């Protein structure tokens, strides 16, 4: 791309650094801002700056927050004894959009992946184990991606929790994972073997019996 303005080119290059934004999309966004009132653009810039400088992370679950504790952890209407373990903040947003979960969360900040150089010490695993023990969590729901790295992370955390609970007079913790199987509307012939196997293992009742 050839630009008649160095400032325009710099703005396009900065927008193009965002994930999923190419040069053409970046140019369209920059040209859109040029058409806006200077006050609106100033407000846009201020909000982005405040977001980067003032946003915090919940000291309890590590979700994004405006204060020390996020609104989810601070809600009296939430089931505080139920923790949903997720990989990232985006997963929290995805689950919240379903409006079907009424517990709280714990954001790991990733999953164990030795090939990528990510080990347990780089994730929020120790704080999760501490929460389970101190808050006497009743159920731990793992909502991690159904792959080897996700399963390895679940196994590691489950083992660490078992070690911490060993010998303590605490109630047992129920550990579950989100259902895995054939997606609604999917076709069996296109499902991989692992997904199909898990679908059979986690089969659900139709609530009816047929007899002769």
N, C-alpha and C positions, 0 to 999 in steps of 0.2 A: 504494500500500500504506500502511495505517495501522499504526503501531507503538506499543505501550504503553511501550517502553523506547528511550531515545535511544541507548544503547550497542548494543542489538540493531540498530537502524536503521543506525548507523555501520558495524557489522560487515558487514551485508548490502550496503551501498553499496560497501565496499572489495572484497568478493568479486565483486560485479557488474562491477568494473572489469577483471577478468580476461577475456581473449579467449574468446568462446564461452559465457560465463556470463551468463545473464539474471537478473533480479530473483528469479524463482521458484526457480531452481536455487540462487542465492546464499542465499536464505532456508533452503532445505532443508539446505545444507551447514552453515550457522551453527547451525541447530537440532540437527543431528547432533553438532556439537562441544559444544553445551550439555549433551548427554546423557552425554558421555564423562567419564572420571575426570580431575580437574584435572592429575594428573601426565602423563597421555597428551597432553592439550592443551598442557601446558608443553613436552613433548618435541617436539611438532609445531611449535610456535612457535620453539623453539631450532634445529631442523633448517633451517627456512626462513631464519632469521636467519643461520645459519652459511653456508648455501648462497650467500646474497646477498653476504656480507662476505668469505668466504674462497675462493670458487671463483675460479680463474684461467684464463687462456687460454694454450695451448701456444705458446711462442715460435717454434716451427718451423712448425706447420701451422695455428695459430689455432683449434684445436678446444678445447672446454672441458677443463679439467684441474685436478687437485688440486695440481700442482707446476709447475715451469717447462716440463716436457715431458710430453705426454700418454702414456698407456699404449700407444697404437697406435704412435706414433713410437718409443717406447722398446722395442718388442717385437723380440727377435732373430729371431722366426719370420716376420716380415713382409718382403716384398720392398721394400727401401728404394729401389730404382731405378725403381719404378713409383708415380706420383702420380695420384690421382683428384681432379680439381678439382670442387668443389661450391660451391653458392651459400650454404648455411647449415648450421648444426650439425645441424638436423633431417634433412638429406640424408645426413649421415654415419651417423646412427642408422638411417635407412631402409636404406641399403646394407649396413650391418653386420648387420642382422637377416636378410639373405638368406644369410649365411655362405658367400658365393660369391666374395668378394674378399679377397685376401691382400696387397695393397699398402698404401700409406700415403695420406694425404689432404692437401688444401690447401683451407681454407675462405676463400672470397673475401669473405664478408660482404655479398653482394648481387650484382647484375649491372648493367652499364652501361645506364642509362635516362635519357637527356637530358630527356625529358618530366617525369620525376619528380625531376629535379635531381641525379641520381646520375652522377658522372663517374668515370673511371679512377683519379683520385687519391684518391677516397674508398673505394676497395676495396683488398684485399690482393693487388694485381697485381704491384707492384714486388718484393715479397718472394718471390712465386712465380717470377718471372723470375730473381731472384738464386739461388734454390734450384736451379733447373734447371741453371744454369751451374756453380755451386759443387759440387753433388752429382752432376753428370754424369748426370742423369736419362735413362733409356733410353726410357721411355714416359710420355706425358701423356694421361690419359683424362679427357675433359670429360663430366661428368654434370650438365649444366645443362638447365633447362627448354627444350623445343623450340619456342621462339618467336623473334621478331625480336630482342628484347633479349639472349636467350641466344646466338644466332648472332653478334650484333654483338660480344659479349664474347669469344667464342671467336676471332673474326677478329682482334680487337685484340691479344689475348694472343699469338696465333700470330705476328703481325707483330712484336711487341716481342721475342719470343724469337729470331726469325730475325735481327733487327738485332743482338742481343747475341752470337749465335753466329757472325756474319759475321766471317771472318778469324781466328777462333780454331781451334786444333788440338784440337777436341773431337768426339766421336762424334755422329752425327746423332740427333735426338730423334724418336721415332715419336709422332705425334699422332693420337689416335682419339677417337671419341665413342661414347656408349652407343647401341645400336640404336634406331632410330625406325621405327615403322610401325603396322600394324593390331594392336590388342591381341588376345590370345588370347580367343576367344569373341565377338569383335566381328563386326559385319556390314558388308560393303563399302558398302552403300547409305547408311549413316549416317556414313561416314568423310568428313572434309573433303578437299578436293583436294590440299592440301599433304601431309597424312599419307599419302594413297593414292599420291602421286607418289614420296615417299620410300620407301614400301614396295616399289615396283617397282624403284627404283634400288638398294636394299639387299637385293634378293631373295637367299634362301639356297638352296643345293643340297639336294635330297632324298636325295642319295647313291646315286641309281639312274639308270640310263640305259635307255631303251626303244628297241629296234631291231627292224626287220622281219625 
